[in-house]
Amino acid sequence: MIEYKPGKPFPGVIGRTLDESSTAWPRPTRDGEGAPNVIFFILDDVGYGQISVLGGICETPNLERLANRALRYTNMQTTALCSPTRGCELTGRNHHTLGLSAITELSMGYRRTDQRR
């Protein structure tokens, strides 16, 4: 797999056919040696009023036990669509800079050359 540094030119090739093309992916941020362990839950279509960890009515005793031994971050922003929100949460970047302004059903590893940055 070819990776490239975000902000650098796309090193892949977009040909007329798949055989004439080659994919490339932005290099993800990787944790360094000794980075802390983090568990990050992403729940679709569930608000703070749902699970008991955050005061909701649905009993979630295992999540409660885990949450009671950890930090809780509850200042969440959403893009109102699952794919862009997940992209933001996983990268820490704005969904438009990720090319995720809509739901993605299939990622191909190609980048449009006419897209504005």
C-alpha positions as CSV (number, residue, x, y, z in Angstrom):
1,M,0.0,0.0,0.0
2,I,1.3,3.4,-0.9
3,E,1.0,6.1,1.8
4,Y,1.7,9.8,1.4
5,K,1.9,12.6,3.9
6,P,-1.3,14.7,4.1
7,G,-1.0,17.9,2.2
8,K,1.4,16.4,-0.3
9,P,0.5,15.7,-3.9
10,F,-1.4,12.5,-4.5
11,P,1.2,9.9,-5.7
12,G,-1.2,7.4,-7.1
13,V,-2.3,7.2,-10.7
14,I,-5.9,7.6,-11.9
15,G,-6.0,6.0,-15.3
16,R,-8.9,5.3,-17.7
17,T,-9.3,1.8,-16.3
18,L,-8.5,0.1,-13.0
19,D,-5.6,-1.8,-14.6
20,E,-4.0,1.6,-15.5
21,S,-4.5,3.0,-12.0
22,S,-2.8,2.7,-8.7
23,T,-4.1,3.7,-5.3
24,A,-2.6,5.8,-2.5
25,W,-3.8,6.6,1.0
26,P,-3.0,9.5,3.3
27,R,-0.6,8.4,6.0
28,P,-2.5,8.1,9.3
29,T,-1.1,9.5,12.5
30,R,0.5,6.7,14.5
31,D,1.0,6.6,18.2
32,G,4.6,6.6,19.5
33,E,6.3,4.3,21.9
34,G,4.6,4.4,25.4
35,A,1.4,6.0,24.2
36,P,-1.6,5.5,26.6
37,N,-4.3,2.9,26.0
38,V,-7.6,4.4,25.0
39,I,-11.0,2.8,24.5
40,F,-13.2,4.9,22.3
41,F,-16.9,3.9,21.9
42,I,-18.8,5.1,18.8
43,L,-22.5,4.5,19.0
44,D,-24.8,5.3,16.0
45,D,-28.2,6.8,16.7
46,V,-27.7,6.9,20.5
47,G,-27.8,10.1,22.5
48,Y,-26.8,10.8,26.1
49,G,-30.3,10.0,27.2
50,Q,-30.0,6.3,26.2
51,I,-27.3,4.5,28.2
52,S,-27.1,4.5,32.0
53,V,-23.4,5.5,31.9
54,L,-24.5,9.0,31.0
55,G,-27.8,9.1,32.9
56,G,-30.0,7.3,30.5
57,I,-32.6,4.6,31.2
58,C,-31.0,1.6,29.4
59,E,-29.1,-0.4,31.9
60,T,-25.4,-0.9,30.8
61,P,-23.6,-2.3,33.9
62,N,-20.5,-3.3,32.1
63,L,-20.0,0.1,30.5
64,E,-20.7,1.7,33.9
65,R,-18.0,-0.4,35.6
66,L,-15.5,0.6,32.8
67,A,-16.5,4.3,32.9
68,N,-16.3,4.5,36.7
69,R,-12.6,3.6,36.4
70,A,-11.8,6.1,33.7
71,L,-12.1,9.6,32.4
72,R,-15.3,10.5,30.6
73,Y,-15.3,13.0,27.7
74,T,-18.8,14.2,26.9
75,N,-18.3,17.3,24.7
76,M,-19.1,15.6,21.3
77,Q,-19.7,17.4,18.1
78,T,-21.5,15.7,15.2
79,T,-21.8,16.1,11.4
80,A,-25.2,14.5,11.5
81,L,-24.0,11.6,9.3
82,C,-22.2,8.5,10.4
83,S,-19.3,8.4,7.9
84,P,-18.2,12.0,8.3
85,T,-18.6,11.9,12.1
86,R,-16.5,8.7,12.3
87,G,-13.8,10.2,10.0
88,C,-13.6,13.3,12.3
89,E,-13.4,11.2,15.5
90,L,-10.7,8.9,14.1
91,T,-8.5,11.6,12.6
92,G,-9.3,14.8,14.6
93,R,-9.8,16.6,11.3
94,N,-12.7,18.4,9.7
95,H,-14.9,16.1,7.6
96,H,-14.5,18.4,4.5
97,T,-10.7,18.2,4.7
98,L,-11.1,14.4,4.8
99,G,-13.3,14.4,1.6
100,L,-16.2,13.1,3.7
101,S,-19.0,15.5,3.1
102,A,-21.4,12.6,2.6
103,I,-21.9,9.0,3.6
104,T,-19.2,6.8,2.1
105,E,-20.2,3.4,0.9
106,L,-16.9,2.5,-0.7
107,S,-13.5,4.0,-0.3
108,M,-11.2,3.4,-3.3
109,G,-8.0,5.2,-2.5
110,Y,-8.2,7.6,-5.3
111,R,-8.3,11.4,-5.0
112,R,-10.0,13.8,-7.3
113,T,-7.5,16.2,-8.8
114,D,-10.0,19.0,-9.3
115,Q,-11.0,19.1,-5.6
116,R,-10.3,22.3,-3.7
117,R,-8.3,22.2,-0.5
